[in-house]
Amino acid sequence: MIKQPHELALMAESGRLLASVFEMLGTLPMEGMSTLAINDRVEAFIVDGLGARAASKGQYGFPYALNASIDNVVCHGVPSADDVLRSGQIVNLDITLEKGGYIADSSTTYLVGEVGYAARRLVEATYQAMWKGIAAVRPGARLGDVGFAIQKHARAMGYTVVKEFCGHGIGREMHEDPQVLHYGHRGTGVVLEEGMTFTIEPMLNQGSAAILHSDDAWPVHTRDGKLSAQFEHTVAVTRHGVQVLTLRPGERPPPR
């Protein structure tokens, strides 16, 4: 769905507010906090501090403001008072925010305390993979170019890409067309046009790409129990390239 300039301005504001949520999260100790306590801090900040809405709450019956996915949880981790973060873990916090009728969606995988080299390497490679995909966005490019760039980097680093979940169009609704696969072939898929808005959110696994769904459909784990990481930004296709709507203060794309 093509967004008009006034809609893009509203989406940029939602993205700016969501970026400030992650800026706040960067000040938290994480280690020793439960994922439910983090959820409550985030919801209070969004609602009371920003005058916005935590868009994930109530979506598909999900009762929380964020997803918290620890270690081998690929996505859709459910906040819990029992999940107290320990040194050496990684945790992805996935948050959506709605302001003025438009939604922004973003996530970051955090290192908790002293994290080993293998986990740090996976997290860094996943962050780079997201940016490889973002760098492929411009008018006239195709969604297959985005997926190809992500998959090429993941393979070069020795990781696999989860294929069952993908990025998505976003705007007034959290999930709009098109679907944004994190694998694919150059020159294939939907042609990108100025005014398109969507998320790029690759999930990379240390081992096999195979996943295991929980009985209640929320937490999704790696089938082999190895680590998984994810990063996500909401982007807009501009006349000359791409605008990252959820860019954090001081955040810059990694060097090519």
C-alpha positions in Angstrom: 0.0 0.0 0.0 1.5 3.4 -1.1 1.5 6.0 1.7 0.9 9.7 0.9 3.3 12.3 2.3 1.0 13.1 5.3 0.8 9.4 6.1 4.6 9.1 5.9 4.9 12.0 8.3 2.6 10.3 10.8 4.5 7.0 10.4 7.8 8.8 10.9 6.5 10.2 14.2 5.5 6.8 15.4 8.9 5.5 14.4 10.6 8.3 16.3 8.6 7.6 19.4 9.4 3.8 19.1 13.1 4.6 18.8 12.9 6.5 22.0 11.5 3.3 23.7 14.6 1.4 22.7 16.7 4.3 23.8 15.1 3.9 27.3 15.7 0.2 27.2 19.4 0.8 26.6 19.5 2.4 30.1 18.1 -0.7 31.9 20.5 -3.2 33.5 18.6 -6.2 31.9 20.5 -8.7 34.0 18.4 -9.7 37.0 15.2 -8.2 35.5 12.3 -10.4 34.5 10.9 -10.1 31.0 7.5 -9.2 32.6 9.1 -6.3 34.5 10.7 -5.1 31.2 7.3 -5.4 29.5 5.7 -3.3 32.3 8.4 -0.6 32.0 7.9 -0.4 28.3 4.1 -0.2 28.4 4.2 2.5 31.0 6.7 4.5 29.0 4.7 4.2 25.8 1.3 5.0 27.4 2.2 7.5 30.2 5.5 8.9 28.8 4.7 9.1 25.1 0.9 9.3 25.0 0.9 6.4 22.5 -0.4 2.8 22.3 1.4 -0.5 22.6 0.1 -1.9 19.4 0.9 -5.5 20.1 -1.3 -5.6 23.1 -4.6 -7.2 22.1 -3.3 -8.1 18.6 -4.3 -11.7 17.9 -5.2 -12.1 21.6 -1.7 -11.3 22.7 -1.9 -9.6 26.2 1.5 -7.9 26.4 3.2 -4.8 25.1 6.2 -6.7 23.7 7.6 -10.1 22.7 10.7 -11.2 24.7 12.6 -14.1 23.0 15.5 -15.6 25.0 18.4 -17.6 23.5 16.8 -20.4 21.4 13.4 -18.7 21.2 13.2 -17.5 17.6 10.2 -15.2 18.1 6.9 -14.6 19.9 8.4 -15.1 23.4 5.9 -14.3 26.1 6.9 -12.0 29.0 7.0 -13.8 32.3 7.9 -13.1 35.9 9.7 -16.4 35.9 12.0 -15.5 33.1 14.7 -13.5 34.9 17.5 -12.6 32.6 20.9 -14.0 33.5 24.4 -13.1 32.4 25.4 -14.8 29.2 21.9 -14.8 27.6 20.7 -13.0 24.6 17.1 -11.6 24.4 15.2 -10.1 21.5 12.6 -7.4 22.5 10.1 -6.8 19.7 7.8 -3.8 20.2 5.1 -2.1 18.2 3.8 1.4 18.8 0.8 3.3 17.4 0.4 7.0 17.4 -2.0 9.1 15.3 -3.4 6.0 13.7 -0.2 4.6 12.3 2.1 1.8 13.6 5.8 1.4 13.8 7.5 -2.0 14.5 11.1 -2.7 15.6 13.2 -5.1 17.6 16.7 -5.5 19.0 18.6 -8.5 20.4 20.4 -7.5 23.6 23.4 -9.1 25.2 22.8 -9.7 28.9 25.9 -9.3 31.0 29.0 -11.2 29.9 28.1 -13.0 26.7 30.3 -15.6 24.9 31.9 -15.0 21.5 29.6 -17.4 19.6 26.5 -15.6 20.8 28.0 -12.1 20.2 29.0 -13.1 16.7 25.5 -14.3 15.8 23.9 -11.1 17.2 26.3 -8.9 15.2 25.8 -10.9 12.0 22.1 -10.6 12.3 22.3 -6.9 12.8 24.5 -6.6 9.7 22.1 -8.9 7.8 19.2 -6.5 8.5 21.2 -3.6 7.2 22.2 -5.5 4.1 18.5 -5.9 3.4 17.8 -2.2 4.1 20.6 -1.2 1.7 18.9 -3.0 -1.1 15.8 -0.9 -0.8 15.2 1.8 -3.5 12.5 2.6 -6.2 12.7 0.0 -9.0 14.4 -2.7 -6.9 12.5 -5.8 -6.1 11.7 -7.6 -2.8 13.8 -10.5 -4.0 16.8 -8.2 -3.9 16.2 -7.6 -0.2 15.9 -11.2 0.6 18.9 -12.2 -1.5 21.1 -9.6 0.3 20.1 -11.0 3.7 20.5 -14.6 2.8 23.9 -14.1 1.1 25.3 -12.4 4.2 23.8 -15.1 6.6 25.3 -17.9 4.5 28.7 -16.2 4.3 28.7 -16.0 8.1 27.7 -19.6 8.5 24.1 -19.0 9.7 20.7 -20.1 8.5 17.7 -17.9 7.8 14.3 -18.7 9.3 11.8 -18.9 6.4 8.5 -19.3 8.2 8.4 -15.7 9.3 9.0 -12.6 7.3 8.8 -8.8 7.2 5.5 -7.2 6.3 3.9 -4.0 5.0 2.8 -1.7 7.8 0.7 1.4 8.3 -2.7 1.7 9.8 -2.6 -2.0 10.3 0.3 -3.9 11.9 0.4 -6.4 9.0 -0.3 -5.2 5.5 1.0 -6.3 2.1 3.6 -7.0 0.9 5.3 -9.9 2.6 9.0 -9.3 2.9 11.0 -12.6 2.7 14.5 -12.7 4.1 15.7 -15.0 1.4 15.2 -15.1 -2.4 16.6 -14.3 -5.8 17.7 -11.0 -7.3 15.3 -9.5 -9.8 12.2 -11.3 -8.5 9.2 -10.3 -6.4 7.3 -7.1 -6.0 8.8 -3.9 -7.5 9.5 -1.3 -4.9 7.8 2.1 -5.3 8.1 5.4 -3.5 5.7 5.5 -0.6 5.8 1.8 0.3 6.4 1.1 4.0 7.4 -2.3 5.5 9.5 -4.0 8.0 12.8 -5.9 7.5 13.3 -8.3 10.4 15.6 -11.3 9.7 15.9 -14.1 12.2 19.2 -16.0 12.0 19.9 -19.3 13.6 23.3 -20.8 14.7 22.3 -24.2 13.5 19.5 -25.5 11.4 16.8 -23.2 10.2 14.1 -25.6 11.4 11.8 -24.3 14.1 9.4 -25.8 16.6 6.0 -24.2 17.4 4.7 -24.4 20.9 1.3 -25.8 21.6 -0.2 -22.4 22.4 1.3 -20.9 19.2 3.2 -18.2 20.9 6.9 -19.1 21.7 8.7 -20.5 18.6 12.0 -22.3 19.3 14.9 -23.5 17.2 14.3 -27.2 16.7 17.9 -28.1 17.5 18.0 -25.9 20.6 20.7 -23.6 19.2 20.6 -19.8 19.5 18.6 -17.5 17.3 18.8 -13.7 17.0 16.7 -11.0 15.3 16.7 -7.3 14.4 14.0 -5.2 12.9 13.4 -1.8 11.5 10.4 -0.2 9.8 11.4 1.5 6.5 9.9 3.7 3.8 10.8 3.7 0.1 11.8 7.2 -0.8 12.3 8.9 -4.2 16.1 8.3 -4.0 16.4 5.3 -1.7 15.2 4.4 1.8 14.3 6.1 5.1 14.6 4.0 8.3 11.6 5.2 10.3 12.7 3.5 13.6 16.3 4.6 13.5 17.7 5.0 17.0 19.4 8.2 18.1 23.0 7.9 17.1 22.5 4.7 15.1 24.2 4.5 11.8 24.4 1.7 9.2 27.5 -0.4 9.6 30.2 0.1 7.0 29.8 -1.8 3.8 
